[in-house]
Amino acid sequence: MHDVHVTHIGGPTTLIEVSGWRILTDPTFDPPGRRYSFGWGTSSRKQSGPALAVNDVEPVDAVLLTHNHHADNLDDAGRELVGRAPVVVTTRSGARRLGSRARGLRPWATTTLDAPDKPTLTVMATPCRHGPPLSRPIAGPVIGFALRWPTQQNGVFWITGDTVLFPGLRQVPRRLTVDTVLLHLGAVRFPLTGPLHYSMTAAEAVELCRLAQPRTIIPVHYEGWSHFSQGREAVTAAFAATPDNLGQRLHWLPRPGAGTAC
């Protein structure tokens, strides 16, 4: 991944370090064990804690928040961190809720991050649909992010966000050259809605990566919560079965020191 270093903290939470920038995605730092409501009669229990404490991560230069209304993407400790972050980039509705330091983007809109002694980093919002057709009013708006910086040579760094595979997502590899993709997976399901899923399945991830052809594939958002129905084993098997060796591009990032709870 050249000049990029990615640390997987847990769930969708990563620390991306590039060209002097420290960018945090979807902060989740609560300890394990608690059950969180997701609305409309759905809930999930956090089963594992973060690999790093907040004190080990701060200071950060910016937070990229795919959405702020689900605790597996922003929990209580994450909200406290967001309140201290210099810049938060998120959905337009999320920005209205979070206040003046938050920048709200629609899909395909961009903003830039600027700081002394650091190169300008461009953030483009990418489309997401956090569930089956017609689920947007219930699941709420979500965005992903495509990052660009001056030393890139082979394409954007893409964070898919919590989404299923749908026509809007397929537009990303048609519009952008993707070098590295941070895949939000897990095939989220709830007993109340049966077989419907609210994040990408392993099969959908394979299809998306066959379209995007990234050089590096980093799975996140597949462990640590009871509403994930597919984990590492399912993802590994799906990519291993591809005829074009996509599985060789998978990079599973370690999470040392994370606590667990039953």
NUKE-743532 format. One record per residue (C-alpha): residue in one letter; x, y, z. Coordinates in steps of 0.1 Angstrom, whole numbers, padded with zeros to 4 digits, always signed. Example, Ala and Ser with C-alpha at 12.3 -4.5 7.8 and 13.67 -1.06 7.14 Angstrom:
2
A+0123-0045+0078
S+0137-0011+0071
//
This chain:
262
M+0000+0000+0000
H+0030+0022-0005
D+0029+0053+0017
V-0003+0043+0035
H-0005+0025+0069
V-0038+0011+0081
T-0045-0001+0116
H-0077-0021+0122
I-0090-0011+0156
G-0123-0031+0154
G-0155-0033+0135
P-0153-0006+0109
T-0129+0015+0129
T-0095+0021+0113
L-0066+0046+0116
I-0053+0056+0082
E-0019+0072+0083
V-0007+0088+0050
S+0017+0116+0042
G+0016+0129+0078
W-0022+0127+0081
R-0040+0106+0108
I-0075+0098+0096
L-0099+0078+0118
T-0129+0060+0103
D-0162+0053+0122
P-0150+0056+0158
T-0161+0027+0181
F-0143+0025+0214
D-0168+0012+0239
P-0160-0019+0259
P-0177-0052+0249
G-0208-0067+0265
R-0235-0040+0259
R-0266-0044+0237
Y-0274-0014+0215
S-0308-0006+0199
F-0307+0000+0161
G-0343+0011+0159
W-0375-0005+0145
G-0372-0034+0170
T-0336-0044+0160
S-0305-0046+0183
S-0270-0060+0185
R-0246-0069+0212
K-0210-0057+0210
Q-0188-0089+0215
S-0153-0075+0213
G-0136-0044+0223
P-0112-0021+0204
A-0076-0032+0198
L-0064+0003+0208
A-0078+0027+0234
V-0087+0063+0225
N-0056+0076+0242
D-0035+0054+0219
V-0052+0069+0188
E-0055+0106+0195
P-0047+0131+0183
V-0063+0126+0149
D-0065+0152+0121
A-0100+0142+0109
V-0127+0116+0113
L-0145+0101+0083
L-0179+0090+0096
T-0200+0069+0072
H-0231+0075+0093
N-0238+0085+0129
H-0270+0068+0138
H-0258+0032+0144
A-0237+0023+0174
D-0215-0002+0155
N-0202+0028+0135
L-0203+0054+0162
D-0207+0045+0199
D-0206+0065+0230
A-0168+0067+0234
G-0166+0074+0196
R-0190+0103+0200
E-0168+0119+0227
L-0138+0116+0203
V-0157+0131+0174
G-0165+0160+0197
R-0128+0167+0199
A-0118+0161+0163
P-0108+0191+0143
V-0128+0180+0112
V-0156+0154+0107
V-0167+0144+0072
T-0201+0126+0071
T-0236+0126+0056
R-0254+0159+0053
S-0280+0148+0079
G-0252+0136+0102
A-0234+0170+0099
R-0265+0188+0110
R-0267+0166+0141
L-0230+0169+0149
G-0224+0206+0147
S-0201+0232+0132
R-0170+0211+0128
A-0188+0185+0107
R-0189+0187+0069
G-0219+0170+0052
L-0215+0155+0017
R-0239+0140-0008
P-0226+0111-0029
W-0200+0123-0055
A-0194+0156-0037
T-0159+0165-0024
T-0141+0184+0003
T-0105+0189+0010
L-0084+0185+0041
D-0056+0211+0045
A-0031+0215+0073
P+0004+0231+0076
D+0032+0209+0064
K+0008+0183+0050
P-0003+0177+0014
T-0039+0185+0005
L-0061+0154+0009
T-0093+0152-0012
V-0123+0133+0001
M-0151+0123-0022
A-0183+0108-0009
T-0194+0076-0026
P-0229+0061-0028
C-0242+0036-0002
R-0275+0018+0004
H-0276+0003+0039
G-0300-0025+0031
P-0325-0039+0006
P-0345-0018-0019
L-0368+0007-0002
S-0348+0004+0031
R-0333+0039+0030
P-0360+0056+0051
I-0355+0030+0078
A-0318+0024+0076
G-0309+0060+0071
P-0284+0077+0048
V-0248+0064+0046
I-0218+0074+0025
G-0184+0059+0016
F-0153+0078+0009
A-0127+0079-0019
L-0094+0095-0008
R-0068+0112-0030
W-0034+0127-0022
P-0006+0140-0043
T+0017+0110-0042
Q-0009+0085-0054
Q+0000+0068-0086
N-0024+0039-0090
G-0059+0051-0079
V-0079+0061-0049
F-0082+0047-0015
W-0118+0037-0012
I-0138+0031+0020
T-0171+0015+0009
G-0191+0023+0040
D-0220+0001+0052
T-0238-0009+0020
V-0251-0037+0000
L-0242-0042-0037
F-0266-0020-0057
P-0263+0000-0090
G-0250+0031-0072
L-0221+0012-0057
R-0213-0003-0091
Q-0208+0032-0104
V-0177+0038-0082
P-0153+0015-0101
R-0168+0028-0134
R-0160+0064-0124
L-0128+0059-0104
T-0097+0038-0105
V-0094+0020-0072
D-0060+0010-0058
T-0070+0000-0023
V-0105-0008-0010
L-0116-0010+0027
L-0146-0033+0024
H-0174-0031+0050
L-0187-0066+0051
G-0205-0088+0077
A-0238-0095+0059
V-0257-0078+0087
R-0290-0095+0096
F-0316-0092+0123
P-0341-0118+0134
L-0370-0094+0128
T-0363-0091+0090
G-0352-0127+0084
P-0329-0133+0054
L-0326-0096+0044
H-0291-0082+0048
Y-0279-0047+0055
S-0242-0048+0046
M-0223-0067+0019
T-0222-0104+0017
A-0190-0122+0008
A-0204-0130-0027
E-0213-0093-0032
A-0178-0083-0022
V-0163-0106-0048
E-0185-0092-0075
L-0176-0056-0065
C-0139-0064-0064
R-0141-0081-0098
L-0155-0048-0111
A-0130-0025-0093
Q-0099-0048-0096
P-0081-0031-0066
R-0045-0041-0059
T-0052-0043-0022
I-0084-0055-0005
I-0088-0049+0033
P-0119-0064+0049
V-0134-0046+0080
H-0168-0046+0097
Y-0171-0084+0098
E-0164-0092+0135
G-0172-0080+0170
W-0210-0077+0168
S-0238-0102+0171
H-0256-0089+0140
F-0228-0100+0116
S-0238-0132+0099
Q-0206-0137+0079
G-0171-0135+0092
R-0135-0141+0080
E-0141-0177+0071
A-0169-0170+0046
V-0151-0141+0031
T-0119-0161+0026
A-0137-0189+0010
A-0156-0167-0014
F-0124-0150-0026
A-0105-0182-0028
A-0131-0196-0052
T-0125-0168-0078
P-0107-0178-0110
D-0088-0145-0112
N-0069-0149-0079
L-0086-0121-0061
G-0080-0139-0028
Q-0043-0132-0031
R-0051-0095-0028
L-0069-0099+0006
H-0050-0083+0035
W-0064-0093+0069
L-0052-0067+0094
P-0044-0080+0129
R-0062-0066+0160
P-0038-0073+0189
G-0050-0069+0224
A-0088-0066+0218
G-0110-0077+0247
T-0139-0100+0242
A-0173-0107+0258
C-0198-0135+0254
//
